[in-house]
């Protein structure tokens, strides 16, 4: 849990998306939920994105997992990085929940890095908000102001920036956090063998939003076509009138006023690409009802974060899919996800039945786990 002295409203007002800051002792008495050996084990799995960045004799090297032999790639000043660990380990998913004051749809993943003394990935700029939690060991961080720093590519898989003047120059100890907004150049160097937990928050750009837009266009059977029944002759046939441009733009804008667009957008925002495994032998609704009545433990798989919106009423979105749910059923399910405990079932028979059916679906699809 975050230090109770950490003032969330002040942070959001003064720093979020505005300026970096150091939060000392943000996680008091911090104990690493993972060690470098477990991290290396994850890097051996084909389903998990991992890489090793090393600098040896002033040359940069990047190796991509899965790894079988670490001795051949862990040379010089090296860093092991494993992406999306929150999707595999409940302890890391729980760590990310400390930042639940940021909306779920902005959350990306937790990347964990282990670095030997002197190692880092060089100065660089990220296009997302990140909270850097210091685990074991110490790391030296420098952060500069956005200034269109020249980009460098010392390796085809590395994008760095030129040296910068630091406005923050600090050593982090276990439990300290460094927050960095998008566009601020930064560089970290491990002082001791260290673990760092990068809690990243995404911000879709227009190109990203073309994915749900294209899905929307495919889902509408008959699209509105441009018409001009009041067309007048003009002196220059090459001319496209400003009013015609406005009508064409309004056609595009009208697509994003449709229920289909909002549905596709919510599917896109909720899609976490979770490693789900549907059950070979599914539960029946009556079996899940009995589990709920007996208060059996039912928990989400690691990293699973649902979304809902007033713009798409009667629905909850999980991992890119829509599930019909009343307001009371949605509230019950969100409480389950937030507390990781089964809430009391509502007294309403209709809500009771709907929740049991919905939980059964989510369990059989591998999004909820029955213990």
GUGU-861187 format. One record per residue (C-alpha): residue number from 0; residue in one letter; z, y, x. Coordinates in nm, 4 decimals, padded with zeros to 6 digits. Layout:
<pts>
PT     k   r          w          v          u
PT   NUM   a          Z          Y          X
...
</pts>
This chain:
<pts>
PT     k   r          w          v          u
PT     0   x    00.0000    00.0000    00.0000
PT     1   x   -00.0702    00.3537    00.1120
PT     2   x    00.2228    00.5578    00.2355
PT     3   x    00.3777    00.7254   -00.0736
PT     4   x    00.3793    01.0513    00.1238
PT     5   x   -00.0020    01.0488    00.1250
PT     6   x   -00.1069    01.3139   -00.1266
PT     7   x   -00.4161    01.1795   -00.3011
PT     8   x   -00.4986    01.4947   -00.5049
PT     9   x   -00.4727    01.7109   -00.1916
PT    10   x   -00.6922    01.4714    00.0045
PT    11   x   -00.9598    01.4703   -00.2668
PT    12   x   -00.9472    01.8495   -00.2918
PT    13   x   -00.9447    01.9320    00.0792
PT    14   x   -01.1222    01.6450    00.2575
PT    15   x   -01.3232    01.4058    00.0384
PT    16   x   -01.6921    01.4727    00.1132
PT    17   x   -01.5826    01.7908    00.2962
PT    18   x   -01.4097    01.7299    00.6281
PT    19   x   -01.2616    01.4463    00.8340
PT    20   x   -00.8892    01.3989    00.8729
PT    21   x   -00.6346    01.1761    01.0437
PT    22   x   -00.3694    01.0129    00.8240
PT    23   x   -00.0826    00.9010    01.0459
PT    24   x    00.1170    00.5955    00.9378
PT    25   x   -00.0993    00.5722    00.6251
PT    26   x   -00.0165    00.2012    00.5979
PT    27   x    00.3464    00.1712    00.7164
PT    28   x    00.4408   -00.1403    00.9137
PT    29   x    00.0782   -00.2537    00.8979
PT    30   x    00.0241   -00.6234    00.9701
PT    31   x   -00.3318   -00.7450    01.0261
PT    32   x   -00.4449   -00.9756    00.7440
PT    33   x   -00.6887   -01.1374    00.9877
PT    34   x   -00.7134   -01.1912    01.3642
PT    35   x   -01.0098   -01.1941    01.6009
PT    36   x   -01.0323   -01.5737    01.5950
PT    37   x   -01.0649   -01.5844    01.2156
PT    38   x   -01.3173   -01.3014    01.2389
PT    39   x   -01.5187   -01.5028    01.4894
PT    40   x   -01.5071   -01.7973    01.2486
PT    41   x   -01.6645   -01.5837    00.9760
PT    42   x   -01.9340   -01.4755    01.2222
PT    43   x   -02.0356   -01.8411    01.2528
PT    44   x   -02.1311   -01.8585    00.8839
PT    45   x   -02.4983   -01.8109    00.7946
PT    46   x   -02.4147   -01.6383    00.4644
PT    47   x   -02.2175   -01.3610    00.6373
PT    48   x   -02.3768   -01.0619    00.8113
PT    49   x   -02.2423   -01.0246    01.1643
PT    50   x   -02.3496   -00.8785    01.4954
PT    51   x   -02.2241   -00.8190    01.8478
PT    52   x   -02.2951   -00.4894    02.0227
PT    53   x   -02.2398   -00.4964    02.3988
PT    54   x   -02.2897   -00.2606    02.6891
PT    55   x   -02.3446   -00.4334    03.0197
PT    56   x   -02.4473   -00.2557    03.3397
PT    57   x   -02.5291    00.0570    03.1377
PT    58   x   -02.7650   -00.1353    02.9087
PT    59   x   -02.7073   -00.1849    02.5367
PT    60   x   -02.7507   -00.5275    02.3771
PT    61   x   -02.7362   -00.6306    02.0107
PT    62   x   -02.7080   -00.9916    01.8945
PT    63   x   -02.7120   -01.1015    01.5310
PT    64   x   -02.5158   -01.3895    01.3818
PT    65   x   -02.4515   -01.6550    01.2881
PT    66   x   -02.3094   -01.7337    01.6315
PT    67   x   -02.2594   -02.0751    01.7826
PT    68   x   -02.1848   -01.9775    02.1423
PT    69   x   -01.9929   -01.6536    02.1933
PT    70   x   -01.9831   -01.6857    02.5728
PT    71   x   -02.3515   -01.5972    02.6062
PT    72   x   -02.3274   -01.2731    02.4049
PT    73   x   -01.9699   -01.1509    02.4617
PT    74   x   -02.0305   -00.9918    02.7992
PT    75   x   -01.9435   -00.6496    02.9343
PT    76   x   -01.7927   -00.4077    02.6837
PT    77   x   -01.8532   -00.5881    02.3567
PT    78   x   -01.7685   -00.5431    01.9886
PT    79   x   -01.7915   -00.8073    01.7161
PT    80   x   -01.8645   -00.6665    01.3694
PT    81   x   -01.8554   -00.8648    01.0451
PT    82   x   -01.9804   -00.7090    00.7211
PT    83   x   -01.8512   -00.7576    00.3671
PT    84   x   -01.5344   -00.9454    00.4610
PT    85   x   -01.3729   -00.8351    00.1340
PT    86   x   -01.6155   -01.0671   -00.0478
PT    87   x   -01.4756   -01.3699    00.1324
PT    88   x   -01.1040   -01.3146    00.1893
PT    89   x   -00.8636   -01.2073   -00.0882
PT    90   x   -00.6357   -01.0421    00.1699
PT    91   x   -00.9150   -00.8049    00.2725
PT    92   x   -01.0100   -00.7388   -00.0888
PT    93   x   -00.6461   -00.6466   -00.1500
PT    94   x   -00.6535   -00.4111    00.1486
PT    95   x   -00.9528   -00.2300   -00.0007
PT    96   x   -00.7660   -00.1886   -00.3292
PT    97   x   -00.5418    00.0662   -00.1547
PT    98   x   -00.8333    00.3047   -00.2035
PT    99   x   -00.8730    00.2443   -00.5760
PT   100   x   -00.8383    00.6191   -00.6334
PT   101   x   -01.2121    00.6240   -00.5501
PT   102   x   -01.4272    00.4842   -00.8376
PT   103   x   -01.5352    00.1212   -00.8090
PT   104   x   -01.9047    00.2072   -00.8272
PT   105   x   -01.8794    00.4084   -00.5050
PT   106   x   -01.7241    00.1204   -00.3110
PT   107   x   -01.9528   -00.0634   -00.0701
PT   108   x   -01.7634   -00.3129    00.1435
PT   109   x   -01.5133   -00.3738    00.4229
PT   110   x   -01.6552   -00.4179    00.7701
PT   111   x   -01.4144   -00.5473    01.0338
PT   112   x   -01.4692   -00.5045    01.4053
PT   113   x   -01.2943   -00.6485    01.7067
PT   114   x   -01.3508   -00.4697    02.0377
PT   115   x   -01.2380   -00.5392    02.3919
PT   116   x   -01.0984   -00.2520    02.6018
PT   117   x   -01.3683    00.0067    02.6763
PT   118   x   -01.6020   -00.1159    02.4034
PT   119   x   -01.7653    00.0781    02.1215
PT   120   x   -02.1034    00.1172    01.9556
PT   121   x   -02.1745    00.4656    02.0877
PT   122   x   -02.1864    00.8038    01.9100
PT   123   x   -02.3511    00.7786    01.5701
PT   124   x   -02.3712    00.9247    01.2200
PT   125   x   -02.3136    00.7352    00.8941
PT   126   x   -02.4512    00.8348    00.5553
PT   127   x   -02.1462    00.7116    00.3676
PT   128   x   -01.7766    00.7953    00.3416
PT   129   x   -01.5565    00.5716    00.5517
PT   130   x   -01.1847    00.5149    00.6005
PT   131   x   -01.1214    00.3633    00.9441
PT   132   x   -00.7953    00.1681    00.9401
PT   133   x   -00.6537    00.0878    01.2808
PT   134   x   -00.5248   -00.2650    01.3121
PT   135   x   -00.3879   -00.4251    01.6278
PT   136   x   -00.4315   -00.2320    01.9506
PT   137   x   -00.5360    00.1310    01.9933
PT   138   x   -00.8692    00.3061    01.9682
PT   139   x   -00.9808    00.6497    02.0837
PT   140   x   -01.1910    00.8425    01.8316
PT   141   x   -01.3908    01.1622    01.8603
PT   142   x   -01.5502    01.3363    01.5623
PT   143   x   -01.7919    01.6292    01.5794
PT   144   x   -01.9227    01.8749    01.3243
PT   145   x   -02.2607    01.8108    01.1573
PT   146   x   -02.5188    01.9903    01.3677
PT   147   x   -02.8463    01.7968    01.3400
PT   148   x   -02.7693    01.6075    01.6599
PT   149   x   -03.0763    01.4535    01.8255
PT   150   x   -03.1046    01.0815    01.7542
PT   151   x   -03.1287    00.8219    02.0291
PT   152   x   -03.2333    00.4586    02.0217
PT   153   x   -03.1045    00.2806    02.3328
PT   154   x   -03.1857   -00.0470    02.1567
PT   155   x   -03.4197   -00.1199    01.8666
PT   156   x   -03.1195   -00.2173    01.6519
PT   157   x   -02.9050    00.0826    01.7438
PT   158   x   -02.9288    00.4370    01.6117
PT   159   x   -02.7097    00.6744    01.8083
PT   160   x   -02.6850    01.0512    01.8453
PT   161   x   -02.6569    01.2755    02.1487
PT   162   x   -02.3185    01.3767    02.2863
PT   163   x   -02.1311    01.6267    02.0716
PT   164   x   -01.8349    01.8625    02.0951
PT   165   x   -01.5332    01.7002    01.9321
PT   166   x   -01.3382    01.8777    01.6601
PT   167   x   -01.1118    01.5711    01.6344
PT   168   x   -01.0027    01.3860    01.9486
PT   169   x   -00.7359    01.1305    01.8713
PT   170   x   -00.5875    00.7900    01.9461
PT   171   x   -00.5157    00.5679    01.6470
PT   172   x   -00.2303    00.3177    01.6349
PT   173   x   -00.1770    00.0338    01.3853
PT   174   x   -00.1547    00.1705    01.0310
PT   175   x   -00.3249    00.5020    01.1117
PT   176   x   -00.6408    00.5988    00.9223
PT   177   x   -00.9296    00.8249    01.0172
PT   178   x   -01.1416    00.9464    00.7246
PT   179   x   -01.4989    01.0575    00.8040
PT   180   x   -01.7388    01.2038    00.5439
PT   181   x   -02.1159    01.1431    00.5588
PT   182   x   -02.3083    01.3217    00.8318
PT   183   x   -02.0221    01.3819    01.0752
PT   184   x   -02.0990    01.2334    01.4198
PT   185   x   -01.8272    01.0130    01.5595
PT   186   x   -01.7592    00.7762    01.8454
PT   187   x   -01.4842    00.5192    01.8888
PT   188   x   -01.3783    00.3449    02.2099
PT   189   x   -01.1244    00.0671    02.2211
PT   190   x   -00.8268    00.1398    02.4479
PT   191   x   -00.6780   -00.2054    02.4026
PT   192   x   -00.8213   -00.5175    02.2427
PT   193   x   -00.8294   -00.3894    01.8854
PT   194   x   -00.9214   -00.4517    01.5252
PT   195   x   -01.0642   -00.1816    01.2989
PT   196   x   -01.1178   -00.2069    00.9228
PT   197   x   -01.3995    00.0160    00.7941
PT   198   x   -01.3675    00.0794    00.4214
PT   199   x   -01.7104    00.2150    00.3278
PT   200   x   -01.8172    00.4047    00.0154
PT   201   x   -02.1853    00.4298   -00.0711
PT   202   x   -02.3820    00.7201   -00.2158
PT   203   x   -02.7205    00.6147   -00.3604
PT   204   x   -03.0182    00.8328   -00.2766
PT   205   x   -03.3312    00.8838   -00.4860
PT   206   x   -03.5063    00.5906   -00.3201
PT   207   x   -03.2132    00.3645   -00.4149
PT   208   x   -03.2348    00.4807   -00.7764
PT   209   x   -03.5992    00.3800   -00.7893
PT   210   x   -03.4772    00.0194   -00.8250
PT   211   x   -03.3157    00.0651   -01.1702
PT   212   x   -03.5958    00.3054   -01.2665
PT   213   x   -03.8595    00.0405   -01.1975
PT   214   x   -03.6546   -00.2181   -01.3878
PT   215   x   -03.6337    00.0273   -01.6786
PT   216   x   -04.0097    00.0806   -01.6856
PT   217   x   -04.0642   -00.2951   -01.6963
PT   218   x   -03.8148   -00.3383   -01.9798
PT   219   x   -03.9763   -00.0864   -02.2162
PT   220   x   -04.2658   -00.2510   -02.4023
PT   221   x   -04.4471    00.0704   -02.4959
PT   222   x   -04.4183    00.3780   -02.2772
PT   223   x   -04.4944    00.7267   -02.4039
PT   224   x   -04.8309    00.8473   -02.2804
PT   225   x   -04.9367    01.2032   -02.2027
PT   226   x   -05.1266    01.3737   -02.4861
PT   227   x   -05.2855    01.7195   -02.5181
PT   228   x   -05.4305    01.7634   -02.8689
PT   229   x   -05.4125    02.1445   -02.8337
PT   230   x   -05.6223    02.1520   -02.5158
PT   231   x   -05.8066    02.4792   -02.4518
PT   232   x   -06.1006    02.5373   -02.2228
PT   233   x   -06.0255    02.7003   -01.8885
PT   234   x   -06.2288    02.8911   -01.6344
PT   235   x   -06.1415    02.6555   -01.3481
PT   236   x   -06.1438    02.2818   -01.4193
PT   237   x   -05.9517    02.2118   -01.0992
PT   238   x   -05.6478    02.3943   -01.2350
PT   239   x   -05.3425    02.1985   -01.3566
PT   240   x   -05.1430    02.4369   -01.5748
PT   241   x   -04.7696    02.4811   -01.5197
PT   242   x   -04.7122    02.3744   -01.8819
PT   243   x   -04.8970    02.0487   -01.8154
PT   244   x   -04.6803    01.9829   -01.5098
PT   245   x   -04.3715    02.0435   -01.7242
PT   246   x   -04.4912    01.7950   -01.9882
PT   247   x   -04.5526    01.5285   -01.7213
PT   248   x   -04.2085    01.5906   -01.5740
PT   249   x   -04.0526    01.5657   -01.9195
PT   250   x   -04.2105    01.2216   -01.9605
PT   251   x   -04.0297    01.1049   -01.6492
PT   252   x   -03.7084    01.2724   -01.7566
PT   253   x   -03.7247    01.1106   -02.1005
PT   254   x   -03.7112    00.7636   -01.9411
PT   255   x   -03.3671    00.8468   -01.8030
PT   256   x   -03.2435    00.9356   -02.1511
PT   257   x   -03.3026    00.5865   -02.2865
PT   258   x   -03.0454    00.3079   -02.3388
PT   259   x   -03.2627    00.0864   -02.1181
PT   260   x   -03.2195    00.3239   -01.8228
PT   261   x   -02.8430    00.3360   -01.8598
PT   262   x   -02.8265   -00.0416   -01.8888
PT   263   x   -03.0394   -00.0942   -01.5769
PT   264   x   -02.8455    00.1721   -01.3857
PT   265   x   -02.5140    00.0048   -01.4660
PT   266   x   -02.6545   -00.3341   -01.3649
PT   267   x   -02.7688   -00.1848   -01.0353
PT   268   x   -02.4405   -00.0057   -00.9634
PT   269   x   -02.2334   -00.3145   -01.0425
PT   270   x   -02.4417   -00.5585   -00.8380
PT   271   x   -02.2252   -00.6518   -00.5387
PT   272   x   -02.4293   -00.9575   -00.4379
PT   273   x   -02.1123   -01.1630   -00.4536
PT   274   x   -02.1255   -01.5204   -00.3244
PT   275   x   -02.0631   -01.6891   -00.6598
PT   276   x   -02.0642   -02.0621   -00.7255
PT   277   x   -02.1007   -02.1654   -01.0935
PT   278   x   -01.8844   -02.4643   -01.1840
PT   279   x   -02.0479   -02.8068   -01.1889
PT   280   x   -01.8106   -02.9118   -01.4684
PT   281   x   -01.7552   -02.6052   -01.6873
PT   282   x   -01.4375   -02.5320   -01.8789
PT   283   x   -01.4438   -02.5287   -02.2562
PT   284   x   -01.3157   -02.2290   -02.4505
PT   285   x   -01.0238   -02.4357   -02.5778
PT   286   x   -00.9243   -02.5303   -02.2213
PT   287   x   -00.9309   -02.1665   -02.1077
PT   288   x   -00.7402   -02.0642   -02.4221
PT   289   x   -00.4691   -02.3133   -02.3312
PT   290   x   -00.4589   -02.1792   -01.9740
PT   291   x   -00.4177   -01.8238   -02.1032
PT   292   x   -00.1492   -01.9242   -02.3522
PT   293   x    00.0403   -02.1091   -02.0788
PT   294   x    00.0033   -01.8083   -01.8466
PT   295   x   -00.1841   -02.0023   -01.5796
PT   296   x   -00.2975   -01.7982   -01.2819
PT   297   x   -00.6490   -01.6651   -01.3326
PT   298   x   -00.7764   -01.4280   -01.0635
PT   299   x   -01.1089   -01.2660   -00.9700
PT   300   x   -01.2962   -01.3936   -00.6684
PT   301   x   -01.2522   -01.1729   -00.3588
PT   302   x   -01.4281   -00.8378   -00.3775
PT   303   x   -01.5162   -00.8601   -00.7461
PT   304   x   -01.4999   -00.5135   -00.9055
PT   305   x   -01.6158   -00.4567   -01.2649
PT   306   x   -01.7679   -00.1384   -01.4036
PT   307   x   -01.7755    00.0127   -01.7493
PT   308   x   -01.9032    00.3404   -01.8923
PT   309   x   -01.8761    00.5435   -02.2098
PT   310   x   -02.2550    00.5806   -02.1811
PT   311   x   -02.2949    00.2055   -02.2440
PT   312   x   -02.0267    00.1287   -02.4998
PT   313   x   -01.9150   -00.2237   -02.5849
PT   314   x   -02.0022   -00.3610   -02.2426
PT   315   x   -01.8529   -00.4471   -01.9081
PT   316   x   -02.0737   -00.4988   -01.6010
PT   317   x   -01.9864   -00.7462   -01.3273
PT   318   x   -02.2011   -00.8348   -01.0272
PT   319   x   -02.5186   -00.6977   -01.1832
PT   320   x   -02.4765   -00.8537   -01.5279
PT   321   x   -02.3709   -00.7176   -01.8665
PT   322   x   -02.1005   -00.8839   -02.0727
PT   323   x   -02.0477   -00.7694   -02.4313
PT   324   x   -01.6874   -00.6681   -02.4868
PT   325   x   -01.4952   -00.4548   -02.7303
PT   326   x   -01.2819   -00.1689   -02.6030
PT   327   x   -00.9628   -00.3742   -02.6296
PT   328   x   -01.1207   -00.6751   -02.4548
PT   329   x   -01.2526   -00.4497   -02.1786
PT   330   x   -00.9073   -00.2934   -02.1337
PT   331   x   -00.7495   -00.6408   -02.1143
PT   332   x   -01.0013   -00.7613   -01.8574
PT   333   x   -00.9702   -00.4480   -01.6421
PT   334   x   -00.5926   -00.4986   -01.6399
PT   335   x   -00.6469   -00.8533   -01.5156
PT   336   x   -00.8690   -00.7258   -01.2341
PT   337   x   -00.6310   -00.4424   -01.1421
PT   338   x   -00.3040   -00.6371   -01.1437
PT   339   x   -00.4371   -00.9852   -01.0551
PT   340   x   -00.2080   -01.1122   -01.3298
PT   341   x   -00.2940   -01.2454   -01.6754
PT   342   x   -00.1924   -00.9780   -01.9299
PT   343   x   -00.0450   -01.0775   -02.2674
PT   344   x   -00.3168   -01.1630   -02.5166
PT   345   x   -00.3631   -00.9150   -02.8024
PT   346   x   -00.2312   -01.0011   -03.1459
PT   347   x   -00.5686   -00.9389   -03.3110
PT   348   x   -00.7361   -01.2728   -03.3812
PT   349   x   -01.0827   -01.1309   -03.3165
PT   350   x   -00.9827   -00.9811   -02.9803
PT   351   x   -00.7983   -01.3011   -02.8896
PT   352   x   -01.1089   -01.5119   -02.9524
PT   353   x   -01.3402   -01.2684   -02.7740
PT   354   x   -01.1212   -01.2561   -02.4622
PT   355   x   -01.0964   -01.6349   -02.4428
PT   356   x   -01.4737   -01.6676   -02.4748
PT   357   x   -01.5365   -01.3962   -02.2159
PT   358   x   -01.2885   -01.5401   -01.9662
PT   359   x   -01.4455   -01.8835   -02.0128
PT   360   x   -01.7880   -01.7417   -01.9304
PT   361   x   -01.6597   -01.5626   -01.6197
PT   362   x   -01.4714   -01.8701   -01.4974
PT   363   x   -01.7737   -02.0965   -01.5432
PT   364   x   -01.9981   -01.8465   -01.3643
PT   365   x   -01.7616   -01.8455   -01.0665
PT   366   x   -01.6359   -01.4872   -01.1057
PT   367   x   -01.2817   -01.5852   -01.2077
PT   368   x   -01.0734   -01.8641   -01.0549
PT   369   x   -00.8241   -02.0815   -01.2466
PT   370   x   -00.5287   -02.2034   -01.0469
</pts>
